[in-house]
């Protein structure tokens, strides 16, 4: 099995005493499998013309597959080449991962060593600590770890006396447009392996009778999946991917966030077998569907990797931008418009402002309220926020707000205001303050062309020109 990421790096010495339990490496053990995950922020395409302002491992959403065998001594290094504090939670490691790879500042790297004693399918994700674990996962920083069993084989492999014809490493995951949608569990897209309907466009090729093994992981971060092949019944399934957790003859496997299965199945006939999560309205129609196309004589897809498509060298014809933490062109073109004497509340939730762009009359009292609950710690760890205006007719900064605390400011000068959270500077919002007399049909008249130019000037909106340079940097 070819590894998605493999390289030689210097061994890491950890000044810690391990307990004598499964998952801990023997004293002085030298890793025989080493992997490098690079944390960074870059744009990816999740559908034709749909750009995600993502945070990634190795440039893709999901990140690269980490594939090891039971009993391996594994070293995973996290190198932070991004602008913000990152880290990792390694679910395949039976040890306190944050001691080794939590809260890594920009420009630094750290490593963790563990013994892969428990076979199965696991998740890894960014974990700078506390509140940041939630938001960095929302931003796209996750991937799959497989620990292939060596002591006990899967049942169908035992019965047939051979390995699978096809191995499909499949991650279901969700994309959110705002922190508000994230908190409500209302994704913009749900997909397999990084692109909406990826395997409808590029079906997985098979032949009748082929032995297929799925390594299925529901990353979430919110929704429950019910994975099914239309026209097929799973022969054997293994909860968590552990060969000891065996069931037989299931129509679906049900997985909550970070839950997983190994699934064994033989393709029963020719035809296009639709692979779906059976939550049709909330998941399948948002991108979580693909074909396994079976035909005699097909050139078989031997391995399907779970990492998302590589960022293109150039990005053109962008129809939509998804940016959880900042305004997009759609937000600019359809701001939330407030009338005179209407209460104006901007909520802070999931490390983003909602609405991201608001238009208010001069003299309005704007109230920002922090709905993020976790108020301990500082930096990426905390859900505390403030308001800091970085461009506009007036500049002001609020106090630091914990959950349910608010800040009120009267905007008396007409113009465009750009603001951030000083604790999490990637959180961006904009307010257009207009004169109450500038009203047509009961609503203010707003010069959207001038507003768009203003936002471009402070780097909030990514258009096609700047998208190309971002993708080249991340490729």
NORGI-V839656 format. One record per pair of residues at least 4 apart in sequence whose ideal C-beta (glycine too) atoms are under 6 Angstrom apart, sorted by the first residue. I is the first residue (numbers start at 1). GAP is how many residues later the second one is. Records with the same first field share a line. If there is no record, write none. Layout:
BEGIN
I->GAP ; GAP
END
This chain:
BEGIN
1->66
3->64
4->60 ; 61 ; 301
5->30 ; 59
7->29
9->25 ; 68
12->99
18->6
22->72 ; 95
23->71 ; 72 ; 91 ; 92 ; 94
25->4 ; 48 ; 88 ; 90
29->44
31->42 ; 44 ; 82
32->40 ; 41
33->35 ; 39 ; 41
34->41
35->31 ; 41
36->41
37->20 ; 41
38->20 ; 41 ; 43
39->41 ; 43 ; 47
40->16 ; 41 ; 42
41->14 ; 41
42->14 ; 17 ; 432
43->8 ; 10 ; 427 ; 428
44->8 ; 10 ; 17 ; 267
46->4 ; 6 ; 143 ; 149
47->149
49->268 ; 269 ; 270
50->270
51->267 ; 270
52->270
53->270
54->7 ; 86
55->84 ; 85 ; 86
56->4 ; 5 ; 84
57->6 ; 84 ; 86
58->5 ; 6
59->252 ; 415
60->247 ; 248
61->79 ; 133 ; 247
62->80 ; 81 ; 109 ; 132 ; 244 ; 245 ; 246
63->80
64->243
65->79 ; 104 ; 240 ; 241
66->79
67->79
68->4 ; 6 ; 48 ; 79
69->79 ; 81
70->46 ; 49 ; 77 ; 79 ; 80
72->44
73->42
74->40 ; 42
75->36 ; 38
76->36
77->32 ; 34
78->10 ; 23 ; 26 ; 32
79->30
80->6 ; 24 ; 26 ; 28
82->4
85->18 ; 20 ; 43 ; 295
86->18 ; 40 ; 42
87->14 ; 15 ; 16 ; 17 ; 40 ; 41
88->13 ; 36 ; 39
89->8 ; 36 ; 38
90->7 ; 34
91->31 ; 32
92->30 ; 53 ; 55
93->4 ; 21
95->19
97->4 ; 15
98->4
100->10 ; 12
101->9 ; 11
102->25 ; 27
103->25 ; 26
104->4 ; 6
116->31
119->28 ; 30 ; 123
120->27 ; 120 ; 121 ; 122
121->25 ; 94 ; 96 ; 120 ; 139
122->23
123->96 ; 135
124->19 ; 21
125->12 ; 16 ; 17
126->10 ; 15
127->6
128->4 ; 252
129->252
130->244 ; 247 ; 251
131->243 ; 251 ; 252
132->4 ; 248 ; 249
135->216
136->5
137->5 ; 84
138->38 ; 44
142->77
144->25 ; 27 ; 73 ; 162
146->69
149->94
152->91
153->4 ; 5
154->89 ; 110
155->81
156->4 ; 79 ; 80 ; 108
164->47 ; 49
165->45 ; 46
166->40 ; 44 ; 46
167->46 ; 136
168->46 ; 136
169->46 ; 136 ; 137
170->22 ; 44 ; 46
171->22 ; 46 ; 48 ; 135
172->20 ; 46 ; 53 ; 116
173->46
174->13 ; 16
175->12 ; 13 ; 14
176->5 ; 6 ; 11 ; 148
177->4 ; 11 ; 145
178->174 ; 176
179->170 ; 171 ; 172 ; 173
180->169 ; 174
181->5
182->168
183->166 ; 167
185->37
188->134
189->7 ; 97 ; 98
190->93 ; 96 ; 97 ; 98
191->4 ; 5 ; 96 ; 97
192->6 ; 96 ; 98
193->5 ; 113
194->114 ; 115
195->114
196->91
197->90 ; 92
199->4 ; 5 ; 91 ; 92
200->90 ; 91
203->88 ; 90
204->88 ; 97 ; 100
205->88 ; 93 ; 94 ; 95 ; 96
206->4 ; 61 ; 86 ; 88 ; 94
207->89 ; 91
208->59 ; 61 ; 62 ; 86
210->57
211->55
212->53
213->51
214->49
215->47
216->11 ; 45
217->43
218->7 ; 37 ; 41
220->37
221->36
224->32
225->30 ; 52
226->26 ; 28 ; 51 ; 52
227->26 ; 50
228->24 ; 48 ; 50
229->44 ; 46
230->44
231->42
232->41
233->16 ; 18
234->16 ; 29 ; 31
235->29 ; 30
236->10 ; 12 ; 28
237->10 ; 13 ; 16 ; 24 ; 26
238->4 ; 5 ; 7 ; 8 ; 24
239->6
240->5 ; 20
241->19 ; 21
252->26
253->8
255->4
267->27
270->24 ; 25
271->23
272->19 ; 21
273->19
275->15 ; 17
276->8 ; 13
277->6 ; 7 ; 11
279->4
280->4
283->5
284->4 ; 5
311->160 ; 163 ; 164
312->159
313->159 ; 162
314->154
315->152 ; 153 ; 156
316->148
318->146
321->7 ; 8 ; 141
323->5
324->28
325->26 ; 27 ; 101 ; 102
326->102 ; 134
327->4 ; 5 ; 29 ; 30 ; 103 ; 133
329->132
331->25 ; 26
332->25 ; 120 ; 123
335->22 ; 24
336->19 ; 22
337->22 ; 106
338->4 ; 6 ; 22
340->21 ; 96
344->16 ; 20 ; 22
345->22
346->7 ; 22
347->7 ; 22 ; 24
348->5 ; 22 ; 37
349->22
351->73 ; 76
352->75
353->76
356->73
357->73
358->73
359->73 ; 87
360->4 ; 73
361->75
362->52 ; 71 ; 73
363->49
364->47
365->43 ; 45
366->43
367->39 ; 41
368->19 ; 39
369->37
370->15 ; 31 ; 33 ; 35
372->11
373->30
374->9
375->8 ; 9 ; 27 ; 28
377->4 ; 5
378->4
384->16 ; 18
385->16 ; 36
386->12 ; 14 ; 36
387->11 ; 20 ; 32
388->9 ; 32 ; 34
389->6 ; 7 ; 28 ; 30
390->28 ; 30
391->27 ; 67
392->23 ; 25
393->20 ; 22
394->19
398->9
401->4
411->22
414->19 ; 21
415->18
416->16 ; 38
417->14
418->12 ; 40
419->10
420->5 ; 7 ; 8
421->6
428->32
434->4 ; 10
438->6 ; 7
439->5
440->5
455->5 ; 6
456->5
462->4 ; 5
END
